[in-house]
Amino acid sequence: MADLRLAGTVACAALGVLFCLLGGGFFLAGPKAALFVSGFGTLPPSERARYDTAALSRDYARQFLGWGVLLLAGAGASALWSAWAALLALAVWQVLFWRQVHWDPERAFERYDLKQK
C-alpha cells in the first residue's frame, strides 16, 4: 500500500507542478498565449481576430492553476493520509478535464466571440 501511496503522491505532484507552470506561463504571456490553446493556433488569422484572446488566455491560465492546486492538494493529502486522496484528486481532475474538451472549434471558443459581446 505504501508503493501506491508514493505513486499517487508523485503523479499528483508532477501533474500539479506542470499545470501550475502552464498557468503561470499563460498569465505571463497574456493574449499571446492563446496561440497555444488546442485548436486556436490552427485557425486562420482572420478567424482568430474574431475572438477575445485576452479572455481566452486568462481563462485557460485560471483553469490550469485550478487543476494544479487540486492535484497538489491531492499529492499532499496522499502523502499525509492515504493513497485514496491521490486517486480522488485524479478522478476529479479527469471530470474537470473532459468537461473542457470540445471537438468543434466553434463550440470551444463561442464564449470568446467578440461579435456576441
C-alpha positions as CSV (number, residue, x, y, z in Angstrom):
1,M,0.0,0.0,0.0
2,A,2.9,2.3,0.6
3,D,4.0,1.9,-3.0
4,L,0.6,3.0,-4.2
5,R,0.6,5.9,-1.8
6,L,4.0,7.0,-3.1
7,A,3.0,6.6,-6.8
8,G,-0.2,8.7,-6.2
9,T,1.8,11.4,-4.4
10,V,4.4,11.6,-7.2
11,A,1.8,11.5,-10.0
12,C,-0.3,14.3,-8.4
13,A,2.7,16.4,-7.5
14,A,4.3,16.1,-11.0
15,L,1.0,17.0,-12.8
16,G,0.3,19.7,-10.2
17,V,3.6,21.4,-10.8
18,L,3.2,21.1,-14.5
19,F,-0.2,22.7,-14.5
20,C,0.9,25.5,-12.2
21,L,3.8,26.2,-14.5
22,L,1.5,26.2,-17.5
23,G,-0.9,28.5,-15.7
24,G,1.8,30.9,-14.8
25,G,3.1,30.9,-18.3
26,F,-0.3,31.7,-19.7
27,F,-0.7,34.6,-17.2
28,L,2.8,36.0,-18.0
29,A,2.3,35.7,-21.8
30,G,-1.1,37.3,-21.8
31,P,-3.1,37.3,-25.1
32,K,-0.1,35.8,-27.0
33,A,-0.6,32.5,-25.1
34,A,-4.0,31.9,-26.8
35,L,-2.0,30.5,-29.8
36,F,-1.1,27.5,-27.5
37,V,-4.7,26.6,-26.9
38,S,-5.6,23.5,-28.7
39,G,-7.3,24.3,-32.0
40,F,-6.9,28.0,-31.7
41,G,-3.5,28.2,-33.2
42,T,-4.6,26.3,-36.3
43,L,-7.3,28.8,-37.1
44,P,-6.6,31.2,-39.9
45,P,-5.6,34.7,-38.7
46,S,-8.9,36.2,-39.9
47,E,-10.8,33.6,-37.7
48,R,-8.6,34.3,-34.7
49,A,-9.4,38.0,-34.9
50,R,-13.0,37.2,-34.1
51,Y,-12.1,36.1,-30.6
52,D,-11.1,37.8,-27.4
53,T,-7.6,36.3,-26.9
54,A,-7.0,38.1,-23.6
55,A,-10.1,36.5,-22.1
56,L,-9.2,33.1,-23.7
57,S,-5.7,33.0,-22.3
58,R,-6.8,34.4,-18.9
59,D,-9.5,31.6,-18.6
60,Y,-7.0,28.9,-19.5
61,A,-4.5,30.2,-17.1
62,R,-7.0,30.1,-14.3
63,Q,-8.1,26.6,-15.4
64,F,-4.5,25.3,-15.3
65,L,-3.8,26.9,-11.9
66,G,-7.0,25.4,-10.6
67,W,-6.1,22.0,-11.8
68,G,-2.6,22.4,-10.4
69,V,-3.8,23.4,-6.9
70,L,-6.3,20.5,-7.0
71,L,-3.5,18.0,-7.9
72,L,-1.0,19.4,-5.4
73,A,-3.7,19.2,-2.7
74,G,-4.2,15.6,-3.7
75,A,-0.4,15.0,-3.5
76,G,-0.2,16.5,-0.1
77,A,-3.3,14.5,1.2
78,S,-1.9,11.3,-0.3
79,A,1.5,11.9,1.4
80,L,-0.1,12.6,4.7
81,W,-3.1,10.2,4.8
82,S,-4.0,7.8,2.1
83,A,-3.4,6.8,-1.5
84,W,-7.2,7.3,-2.0
85,A,-6.7,11.0,-1.8
86,A,-4.5,11.0,-4.9
87,L,-6.9,8.8,-6.7
88,L,-9.8,11.1,-5.8
89,A,-7.8,14.2,-6.9
90,L,-7.0,12.5,-10.2
91,A,-10.6,11.4,-10.7
92,V,-11.9,14.9,-10.1
93,W,-9.3,16.3,-12.4
94,Q,-10.4,13.9,-15.1
95,V,-14.0,15.0,-14.8
96,L,-13.0,18.7,-15.0
97,F,-10.6,18.0,-17.9
98,W,-13.2,16.1,-20.1
99,R,-15.8,18.8,-19.4
100,Q,-13.4,21.3,-21.2
101,V,-12.7,19.1,-24.3
102,H,-14.6,20.1,-27.4
103,W,-14.1,18.6,-30.8
104,D,-15.7,21.5,-32.6
105,P,-13.6,24.8,-32.6
106,E,-16.8,26.9,-33.0
107,R,-18.2,25.4,-29.8
108,A,-14.9,25.5,-28.0
109,F,-14.4,29.3,-28.5
110,E,-18.0,30.5,-28.8
111,R,-18.0,32.3,-25.5
112,Y,-14.9,34.3,-26.6
113,D,-16.5,35.5,-29.8
114,L,-16.3,39.3,-29.9
115,K,-19.4,39.6,-32.1
116,Q,-21.6,38.1,-29.4
117,K,-20.4,40.5,-26.7
